[in-house]
Amino acid sequence: RPDAVIHLPGGRQIVIDSKVSLKAYMDAAAESDPLQRTVYLKAHADSVRRHIDALASKRYQDNLDERVDFIAMFIPGENFFAAALEHSPDLLERAYSKGVIVTTPSTLIGLAKTVSYVWRQEKMTENAREAAELGQQLYERIAVMAGHIEKLGKSLNGAVDNYNKMNSSLDR
């Protein structure tokens, strides 16, 4: 199950998963021996890679009603991802090729702001579409009313003409 789902216009979704293991990174941070620290950091990069592969294979689309555009793998700090990239520079390309976007706090905020902007644009488009439909209805109704006014004018002109003929007949 995803940790969060961001809903997009058009029934699309972004799945957010934040279950990446940071144990190897924490072990590296606690290690005083530089060689052992490097071993832990490589294990951390491998852990991030395995999590990317696991997320790509989960097939969230099968469990969610709507379409999943991609999976956002949340790592709770830029430093955690930077350390993984240092020992495995291909992680971003690997993730992207599998439909996984690695996000950190700053990029997740950017993603959320982008989604918010998309929703505002969708709402404005919907409002413009509705205004255009109402404008079309108003135009059609005014055209019908103009036809009735034209008929009324002809009827009034005919009535005035007949009244004038009746008056002239009476005067003679």
Protein Blocks (a to p, Z undefined) as FASTA:
>chain_A
ZZbdcddehhiacdddfkbcfklmmmmmmpmblklmmmmmmmmmmmmmmmmmmmmmnomm
lmpmbdcfbdcdddfbfklmmmmmmmomklmmmmmmnopacddfklmmmmmmmmmmmmmm
mmmmmmmmmmmmmmmmmmmmmmmmmmmmmmmmmmmmmmmmmmmmmmmmmmZZ
